[in-house]
Amino acid sequence: MKIVRFHRYTVDIEIILEKFGNGYCNKQNMDLNFWLLIVSLSLIIKCEWSNAFQWNLDMENNLYWAIGCDFHENNLKSEKMAGEKCGEACAQTPGCSHFTWTNFEGGTCWMKTNAINKENALKANEGFVCGIMKQKSNSIDWNNASKQTVWAHACDWKENDLSNSQVAGELCGAECLKTPECTHFTWTTFNGGTCWMKKGSVSK
């Protein structure tokens, strides 16, 4: 009996063929067994491909990358560059969601766009590098500055401006507290540092 092996996954193909040869299978069973075989092989191939890559996290550029893989089609743009620069180029390119670097013309970064995940990566030769941008979290990490205020990085309150003043970021909360009607605030680097005090009912 022959066994087809993909790492630790096994499929017994010949037993199905033996049942065909012995007249065991009627048409309904033949159809069922045939599709079970196809589904089994499809699952094995998917497992084989998705587990084939060692994904690495690039925290600076907020992406994952691996060697010997490729993402087909959906090209956004391409640029000649060293492989280690390709992820950074994708991170800085609007719309770039994933990329492939190849040694084409001495080194080319193929920046790509579209909804994608690691399972879509395809095997390529060892000269290829592919990567995918890490999904950004929409959650905001609030900090308790005092009993009276909370604050967080990389967030903003739109509209409802009350007043503004040029102060350091760490003083913006205190500036809001001493300003009548100020209920919330945003600090930006505008004009060297500006605290935008705001009014109105809001929640985190």
Secondary structure, DSSP 8 states (H G I E B T S, - for coil): ---EEETTEEE--HHHHHHHHTT---HHHHHHHHHHHHHHHHHHHHHHHHTS---EEETTTTEEEEESEE--S-EEEEEE--GGGHHHHHHTSTT--EEEEE-GGG-EEEEE-SS--GGG-EE--TT-EEEEE---------EE-SSS-EE-SS----S-EEEEE---GGGHHHHHHTSTT--EEEEE-GGG-EEEEE-S----
